[in-house]
Structures are given as C-alpha cells and as structure tokens.
Amino acid sequence: MNEPSAPRIDPPAQPRDAATVVILRDCEDGIEVYLVKRSRMVDFMAGAHVFPGGRFDAADASMEACAVRETFEEAALRLDPAALVPWVRWVTPDISPRRFDARFYLARAPEGQEPRVDGREATEGLWITPAGALASWLNDGMLLAPATAKCLDALRVHRTVDEALAAAAKRPPPVMQPLVWNDKETGRAYISLPGDRHHPVREDALGGSILRLQLEAGRYRPVKAH
C-alpha cells in the first residue's frame, strides 16, 4: 500500500462543543448500552444508531448540564450530573465541513426510569450489548458512525457497569480525532484512529480492536491495518 494522501480544508472549520452519554445497565450477558436511531429527516447521521447527545447550548451551564439535557430530550431519562463519568472526547476530522468536539460520558441507567425516544430527532431506541450492536453493524443491520462503533468495541471488555465506570475514572479522557485519507494506489478512502500506523497518535488509549475503517457504498467497515 502506498503512502496515504490526506485531503485538506484550509482553514478547518471550528469544532462546536457537544456532549454524549453512554447509558449502561447490567444484564445476564454483561452490560447493555442504550442506542437511539436518528430520524432520517435530520441533517447529521440520518438513520444511524447513536448514543443520546447533542450540541452545547448557550443556556447550558456546563458540558455536564448539556449531557443531562440532551439525554432527557432524546431518551426521557433524568440523570444526575454528578453520576456522569468523563470517558473520551471525539473531535471531528479537519476535512469535515461540520465539526464537533464531543465529550462522551458514561452513566448508569437510573433506577425506576425507562428510556423513551422523542419521536422527532430519534425514532426508536433499544437496549443492546456492545457485541450485539457490532454484529448487527457488520451484517448490514445497524448503521454506525466510526466513533460509535469504536466506543462499542472498547466497551466489550467490561463485564459489569461498575467495571466500566471504574476504568473510565482511572484516567483522563483521551482525545480521539480520526484521520481521513486516500490510498494513492487504489483510490480507496480510509479513516485511521489512534493506534493505527497511519495516525500521528500511536497509542490507542480507548481500547478495542478497531483501528481503521473503510468507506464503501455509504457504510463504514472495519479493515485490518496493514
């Protein structure tokens, strides 16, 4: 494979602050996450399964407040801001015309509350294991963004919610900024994540096995990093 060619936009768009909550609960098979399916009418990641979240609003007092508000609006869950555990920051690649600096938090599902989608931005919601969601994605079921797929991949190692929350609390949230590039020989488009040899950050601090994805027929597929 030849050296990659990275598309450029000069200057890159300024990322907008955003917050996302990965809601977890224990189940017989380990842990489950709550995913919502974005409406096909929205202008960003239409039809994809994502974690509840959205853009920081001027009225939000903090990123945690943004995370709590967005989770209530999209999933009807009332979270305690103090229960949010910072986990990872995803920054949209430089070449994207719309960019976000999204803080991802982990949170245990509140007892006595059942999630419910708003029916506008999100049209359905479901509890699913990280492995189950990834299997659906690989079998052309769910549509997942690279960040969502990588997060699910990283969560697969945890057997309980307590274990996942404790692991996140032990370290500062790593910054994950995907690198988009084209292979000069084949013309194929790839996304490299930290830990891939084509990415300037050589350590994958989030975990999991996905380091590179290929965009093919409108879907992202994990591929082996050669």
Order of alpha helices (4+ residues) and beta strands (2+ residues): beta-beta-beta-beta-beta-alpha-beta-beta-beta-alpha-alpha-alpha-beta-beta-beta-beta-beta
